C-alpha cells in the first residue's frame, strides 16, 4: 500500500515539470499581455495560500489515520483534481 501511494506521489511531483510550460502557453493564448504578470502573481499567491492551509490538515490527517491512508487519500485527490482539470481543459479547447 505504501509503494502504491508513493508511486502516485512521485507521479504528482514528476508532472509538476509540465505545469509551467502549460500555464505559459495558456496565458499567451488567452490573456491580454498587460495582464499576464498580474495573473502569474495571483497564481503564485493562491498556490502559497493553498499549501499553507493544506499542510496543517495533512499533518493532522497523518496523526489521526497514519501515513499509509494519508498518502492514499492524497493520491486519490490528485487523480480526481487532475482528471477534472483535463476534462475542463478539453471542454474549453477550440
N, C-alpha and C positions, 0 to 999 in steps of 0.2 A: 504494500500500500504506500509506503514511503517513496519507493522508487517511481511509482506511478505519479504521485503528486509532485515529486521533484522534477519529473520529466515535463510536466505541464508548466511548472515554474521556469524551467530552463527555456522552454519554447516561448514563454511570455517575454523573457528578457532578450532572447535571440531576435525576436521580431521588433524589438524597440529600435533596432538599427534602421528599420524601414519607416519609422514614424516621421522623422524629419524630412526626407525627400518627398514623401506623400503630402505632408502638410504644406511644404513649399510649393509643390506643383498645384495643389488646390488653391492656395492663396494667390498665386499668379494668374490662375484661370478665372477665378470668381470674384476677386476683390479689387477695389479701386487702389491704385498704387499708393495714394496718400494714407490709406487706412491699414496697410499691411503691418507696419511697425506697431500700431495700436493693438491689432489682433494678436501679434506674436507676444506682446507684453501681457495681454489679457490671458492668453493660453498658458503662459508661464505662471502667472499668479494663481489661476484656477488649479493648475497641477499642484502647486505648493500647498494650497488650502486643502485639497482633497487628500493629499498624502498626510498632512498634519492632522486631519480628522480621522483618517483610517488607521494610522499607526497605533494609537491607544486602543482602538477597537480590536485590531489584530492581536495586540498583546493580551488583552483581556480574554479574547477567544482562546488563545493558546493556554492561558492559565486555567480556564474552565474546561475546555474539551481536549486539550493536548495538541501537539504539533501535527499528528497524523490527520486528524479530522480538519484542522485549520487549513493545512495545505490542500486537502481535498476540496474544501469549500472555496478556497482561492482559485483552484484550477477550474471548478465549475463556473464561478463568477466570471473568470477571464474568458472562458469559451462562450458564455452567454452574451457578455458585452461585446466581444469581438464578432460573434455571429450577427448580432443586431446591427453593429456598425457596418459590416459588409452588406447586409441586406439594405440598410438605409442608403449606403453609397450607390449600390446598384440601382436602386429605385429612383435616384435623382440624376443618374447619368443620362446625358442626352445623346 
